[in-house]
């Protein structure tokens, strides 16, 4: 299983618009092949710091997700709402 975190810092005045874009991405992504879980969380200390926590069956499914129309549209749409680059981390989660 692949686990992805995407940390995003949003401009306070743009948070509503960012959330609208994010809702559409989440809605479409949850139906994709290999998507186990795809959720957005807000930092408890900073309401403008958000993290997308994703669980994918395998890297092929994640790669396919990153090439979807809705993912690319989201990436293009949100740059104006962010205060800095998105910090993305990927982990290979093996059961022990």
Helices and strands as residue ranges (DSSP letters): E 2-9, G 12-14, H 15-29, E 35-42, E 49-56, H 59-66, H 69-78, G 79-81, E 87-92
